[in-house]
Amino acid sequence: MYQKTFSAFPEWVALGTSVAFSPFIVPIVTAVIVIQKHAMTSQDVLLWLGIVTLFVTILPILGIVLLVKFSKVGNLHLHAKEERIIPLCFIVLSMILGTVILYKIGAAQKIILACIAFIANSIVFSAITPLWKISFHTSVTTGCIMVLVFLVNTSFIWFFLLIPLIAWARIYRERHTFLQTVVGTLLAIINTALVFHFLQ
């Protein structure tokens, strides 16, 4: 019994890591930190966070659920790269709409900048996906860490120590190759740095 539990331990760690650092969760946690840093009132915090959550997580997940229901994709995890195209296009459009709404209601410039960084990374990785199944777990988390470093505090750079764990989890679960996790990380660093270089 002990041996069986011990042998399953890496699998549970890999699964837990994959869930905790889901591309649908990490941007919301990042948004909470950025918004709390730059919002002037608690009302702004709730409003801006509600909009980000709706357009970055809730609507994209609902869109994928509908695609599964109508048999356009196999499951919610979108394991096959061929199934990711339509959901990714919808996610990008949803994020753009959410960003426009934030801009129209006068959200802080830093919040808009963070959203633009999210969109820029999503567009790049969506363009790559039809050709190669790049890791969204490592790329999204990397992009979010970059946002925190630029917009909140440079001490968040220590969060990069989490990237090898996330990469290992994706490789262990046979969702990606080592190269796909590394390239996702490097491209997210470059893309996000360029966004802040030209727009900040």
Phi, psi and chi 1 to 4 in degrees:
 res  aa     phi    psi   chi1   chi2   chi3   chi4
   1 MET       -  -45.5 -177.3   69.2  175.7      -
   2 TYR   -61.9  -43.4  172.0   78.8      -      -
   3 GLN   -64.0  -39.6 -172.4  173.9   10.3      -
   4 LYS   -64.8  -43.3 -178.2  178.8  179.1 -179.3
   5 THR   -63.8  -42.4  -58.2      -      -      -
   6 PHE   -64.4  -40.1 -178.4   78.1      -      -
   7 SER   -68.4  -26.4   63.3      -      -      -
   8 ALA   -85.3  -10.0      -      -      -      -
   9 PHE   -58.5  -47.6 -179.2   71.6      -      -
  10 PRO   -59.9  -34.8  -23.0   34.5      -      -
  11 GLU   -64.6  -42.3 -176.7  176.8  -18.5      -
  12 TRP   -67.3  -37.5  -78.4  105.4      -      -
  13 VAL   -64.4  -44.0  173.1      -      -      -
  14 ALA   -63.6  -42.8      -      -      -      -
  15 LEU   -65.6  -46.4  176.0   60.3      -      -
  16 GLY   -61.6  -40.2      -      -      -      -
  17 THR   -64.7  -43.2  -59.4      -      -      -
  18 SER   -62.4  -40.6  -65.8      -      -      -
  19 VAL   -70.1  -46.3  171.9      -      -      -
  20 ALA   -62.9  -34.0      -      -      -      -
  21 PHE  -107.8   36.6  -67.2   95.2      -      -
  22 SER   -61.0  140.8  163.9      -      -      -
  23 PRO   -61.0  -14.4  -23.8   34.7      -      -
  24 PHE   -89.4  -18.5  -69.0  108.6      -      -
  25 ILE   -98.8  -47.4  -64.6  175.3      -      -
  26 VAL   -56.9  -43.4  176.0      -      -      -
  27 PRO   -61.7  -32.5  -25.2   36.5      -      -
  28 ILE   -69.9  -43.3  -60.7  -56.5      -      -
  29 VAL   -60.4  -42.0  175.8      -      -      -
  30 THR   -62.2  -43.7  -56.0      -      -      -
  31 ALA   -61.7  -39.5      -      -      -      -
  32 VAL   -58.1  -46.5  169.8      -      -      -
  33 ILE   -66.9  -45.2  -61.6  171.7      -      -
  34 VAL   -65.7  -44.1  175.1      -      -      -
  35 ILE   -65.2  -42.5  -71.3  171.5      -      -
  36 GLN   -63.2  -30.2  -73.5 -174.2  -28.9      -
  37 LYS   -71.9  -37.9  171.1   74.1  173.7  179.9
  38 HIS  -113.2   -8.9  -62.4  -72.5      -      -
  39 ALA   -77.1  145.5      -      -      -      -
  40 MET   -88.8  -31.2  -60.6  -61.6  -66.8      -
  41 THR  -131.5  161.2   67.4      -      -      -
  42 SER   -66.0  -30.1   57.1      -      -      -
  43 GLN   -63.9  -40.5  -71.9   83.2   -1.9      -
  44 ASP   -62.8  -41.9  -74.4  -20.4      -      -
  45 VAL   -57.4  -50.3  170.9      -      -      -
  46 LEU   -65.7  -42.7  -67.0  174.9      -      -
  47 LEU   -66.8  -50.8  177.9   59.1      -      -
  48 TRP   -65.1  -42.2  -61.1  -11.7      -      -
  49 LEU   -66.7  -37.0 -176.7   57.6      -      -
  50 GLY   -61.7  -42.1      -      -      -      -
  51 ILE   -66.8  -44.8  -67.8  171.8      -      -
  52 VAL   -61.8  -45.4  171.5      -      -      -
  53 THR   -61.8  -41.9  -57.3      -      -      -
  54 LEU   -63.2  -47.6  176.7   63.2      -      -
  55 PHE   -89.9  -17.8  -72.6   94.6      -      -
  56 VAL   -97.5  -30.3  172.8      -      -      -
  57 THR  -120.5  -57.0  -63.0      -      -      -
  58 ILE   -64.0  -54.0  -64.1  176.9      -      -
  59 LEU   -63.4  -44.2  -71.0 -179.1      -      -
  60 PRO   -59.8  -41.3  -30.2   38.3      -      -
  61 ILE   -65.4  -43.1  -70.5  177.5      -      -
  62 LEU   -60.8  -38.3  -73.1  176.5      -      -
  63 GLY   -62.5  -42.8      -      -      -      -
  64 ILE   -67.0  -39.7  -64.7  172.3      -      -
  65 VAL   -58.3  -43.5  168.7      -      -      -
  66 LEU   -65.1  -38.1  -71.4  174.2      -      -
  67 LEU   -64.1  -38.9  -72.2  171.8      -      -
  68 VAL   -65.7  -44.1  172.7      -      -      -
  69 LYS   -59.5  -38.4 -178.1  178.1 -179.8  180.0
  70 PHE   -95.2   16.0  -69.7  104.1      -      -
  71 SER    60.3   30.5  -58.4      -      -      -
  72 LYS   -83.6  -26.1  -60.9  -61.2 -178.1 -178.8
  73 VAL  -134.3  159.1  -62.8      -      -      -
  74 GLY   -73.1  -42.2      -      -      -      -
  75 ASN  -158.3  177.4   55.2   60.2      -      -
  76 LEU   -69.3  -20.4  -64.7  174.1      -      -
  77 HIS   -82.2  -17.1  -60.1  -71.4      -      -
  78 LEU    52.4   53.0  -55.4  174.1      -      -
  79 HIS   -64.2  -39.6  -65.2  -44.0      -      -
  80 ALA   -80.4  132.0      -      -      -      -
  81 LYS   -63.4  -28.8   68.1  178.2 -174.3  -64.0
  82 GLU   -65.2  -25.8  -64.9   80.0    9.2      -
  83 GLU   -84.3   -6.8  -65.8 -175.8  -20.8      -
  84 ARG   -87.8  -15.0  -66.8 -176.7  169.5 -169.2
  85 ILE   -62.1  -56.2  -50.3  -54.5      -      -
  86 ILE   -62.0  -48.2  -64.4  176.1      -      -
  87 PRO   -58.1  -40.2  -25.1   34.9      -      -
  88 LEU   -66.4  -40.4  -73.3  174.0      -      -
  89 CYS   -61.7  -42.1  -70.2      -      -      -
  90 PHE   -64.9  -40.7  179.1   76.8      -      -
  91 ILE   -62.4  -45.0  -69.5  169.4      -      -
  92 VAL   -62.1  -45.7  169.6      -      -      -
  93 LEU   -62.8  -38.9  -68.9  174.4      -      -
  94 SER   -63.6  -43.3 -179.2      -      -      -
  95 MET   -66.4  -38.8  -72.0 -165.9  -63.5      -
  96 ILE   -62.5  -44.9  -69.0  173.2      -      -
  97 LEU   -62.0  -43.7  179.6   57.1      -      -
  98 GLY   -61.8  -39.4      -      -      -      -
  99 THR   -66.7  -40.8  -57.4      -      -      -
 100 VAL   -61.2  -42.4  169.9      -      -      -
 101 ILE   -63.8  -44.1  -68.3  173.4      -      -
 102 LEU   -59.6  -41.6  -74.7  169.8      -      -
 103 TYR   -63.8  -43.1  176.3   78.2      -      -
 104 LYS   -65.5  -33.4  -69.6  -67.0 -174.4 -179.5
 105 ILE   -89.8    3.8   65.8  174.1      -      -
 106 GLY    83.9   31.7      -      -      -      -
 107 ALA   -63.4  154.8      -      -      -      -
 108 ALA   -57.1  146.3      -      -      -      -
 109 GLN   -57.8  -36.6 -177.7 -176.9    9.8      -
 110 LYS   -65.0  -34.6  -59.2  -64.9 -174.8 -177.6
 111 ILE   -66.8  -44.1  -49.8  -57.2      -      -
 112 ILE   -61.6  -41.1  -56.2  -60.4      -      -
 113 LEU   -63.3  -41.5 -167.9   56.8      -      -
 114 ALA   -61.8  -41.9      -      -      -      -
 115 CYS   -64.4  -40.3  -69.1      -      -      -
 116 ILE   -62.7  -39.2  -67.6  173.2      -      -
 117 ALA   -62.8  -42.4      -      -      -      -
 118 PHE   -59.7  -45.1  -69.8  163.6      -      -
 119 ILE   -65.8  -44.5  -67.3  168.5      -      -
 120 ALA   -58.6  -45.8      -      -      -      -
 121 ASN   -64.6  -41.0  -82.7  -43.9      -      -
 122 SER   -63.2  -39.8  -64.1      -      -      -
 123 ILE   -64.6  -45.3  -69.8  173.8      -      -
 124 VAL   -61.8  -47.3  169.6      -      -      -
 125 PHE   -73.9  -28.5  -65.4  119.8      -      -
 126 SER   -67.7  -35.2  -64.5      -      -      -
 127 ALA   -69.3  -32.1      -      -      -      -
 128 ILE   -78.9  -33.7  -66.3  172.7      -      -
 129 THR   -52.5  -42.2  -67.0      -      -      -
 130 PRO   -60.4  -23.7  -23.0   34.6      -      -
 131 LEU   -97.5  -29.9  -55.0  174.0      -      -
 132 TRP  -157.0  135.4 -159.8   43.4      -      -
 133 LYS   -83.6   76.2 -169.4 -176.1  174.3 -174.5
 134 ILE   -69.9  152.7 -159.3  162.7      -      -
 135 SER   -79.5  114.7  173.1      -      -      -
 136 PHE   -76.8  -27.1  -86.5   81.4      -      -
 137 HIS   -62.9  -49.0  -85.4   73.1      -      -
 138 THR   -73.7  -38.4   58.0      -      -      -
 139 SER   -69.6  -44.7   61.4      -      -      -
 140 VAL   -66.1  -44.3  169.7      -      -      -
 141 THR   -62.7  -41.5  -59.5      -      -      -
 142 THR   -62.0  -46.3  -61.5      -      -      -
 143 GLY   -60.7  -39.0      -      -      -      -
 144 CYS   -68.3  -38.2  -73.0      -      -      -
 145 ILE   -63.1  -41.2  -66.5  171.2      -      -
 146 MET   -60.5  -41.8  -68.3  -73.5  -72.1      -
 147 VAL   -60.8  -44.3  166.1      -      -      -
 148 LEU   -64.8  -39.0  -67.8  174.2      -      -
 149 VAL   -64.2  -44.7  168.7      -      -      -
 150 PHE   -75.5  -37.3  -83.9  102.8      -      -
 151 LEU  -106.4  -13.4  -61.0 -177.3      -      -
 152 VAL  -121.3  -66.0 -179.2      -      -      -
 153 ASN  -160.9  136.9 -165.7  -57.3      -      -
 154 THR   -66.2  -17.5   55.0      -      -      -
 155 SER   -65.2  -17.4   62.8      -      -      -
 156 PHE   -66.8   -7.3  -81.3  104.2      -      -
 157 ILE   -61.6  -25.0 -162.4  168.2      -      -
 158 TRP   -65.0  -20.0  -70.6  103.5      -      -
 159 PHE   -65.2  -15.7  -82.7   42.2      -      -
 160 PHE   -63.3  -18.3  -84.4  112.5      -      -
 161 LEU   -65.9  -16.2  -66.1  175.0      -      -
 162 LEU   -78.5  -22.4  -66.8  168.5      -      -
 163 ILE   -60.0  -44.0  -60.3  -59.0      -      -
 164 PRO   -59.8  -37.1  -26.7   36.3      -      -
 165 LEU   -63.5  -44.6  172.3   63.2      -      -
 166 ILE   -64.4  -43.2  -60.7  168.6      -      -
 167 ALA   -61.3  -44.8      -      -      -      -
 168 TRP   -59.2  -43.1  165.8   81.2      -      -
 169 ALA   -60.9  -42.3      -      -      -      -
 170 ARG   -69.3  -36.6  -56.3  -50.3  -70.5  163.3
 171 ILE   -71.5  -42.9  -63.8  166.9      -      -
 172 TYR   -61.2  -38.5 -176.7   87.7      -      -
 173 ARG   -83.8    4.3  -57.9 -168.4   70.7 -141.3
 174 GLU    60.4   34.7  -61.8 -178.2  -14.3      -
 175 ARG   -90.2  -27.5  -60.1  -65.2 -171.5  -98.4
 176 HIS  -147.3  163.8  -66.4  -74.3      -      -
 177 THR   -90.8  168.0   64.4      -      -      -
 178 PHE   -57.4  -44.6  172.9   76.3      -      -
 179 LEU   -64.0  -37.4 -170.7   58.4      -      -
 180 GLN   -65.2  -34.6  -73.0  168.2  -17.7      -
 181 THR   -74.2  -38.7   62.8      -      -      -
 182 VAL   -68.5  -46.1  171.3      -      -      -
 183 VAL   -63.4  -40.1  172.3      -      -      -
 184 GLY   -58.2  -43.1      -      -      -      -
 185 THR   -64.4  -49.2  -61.2      -      -      -
 186 LEU   -64.4  -43.3  -66.3  177.2      -      -
 187 LEU   -65.1  -37.3  -76.9  179.5      -      -
 188 ALA   -64.4  -38.6      -      -      -      -
 189 ILE   -63.0  -47.7  -68.8  173.3      -      -
 190 ILE   -65.5  -48.8  -65.3  169.9      -      -
 191 ASN   -59.7  -48.0  -66.0  -22.0      -      -
 192 THR   -67.7  -39.7  -48.5      -      -      -
 193 ALA   -61.8  -40.7      -      -      -      -
 194 LEU   -65.0  -41.1  -72.5  173.6      -      -
 195 VAL   -58.7  -47.7  167.9      -      -      -
 196 PHE   -71.0  -32.8  -74.0  110.6      -      -
 197 HIS   -63.9  -42.4  174.7   73.4      -      -
 198 PHE   -90.1  -22.5  -72.8  109.1      -      -
 199 LEU  -111.4  -21.5  -62.1 -178.3      -      -
 200 GLN   -80.5      - -167.6  173.3   25.1      -
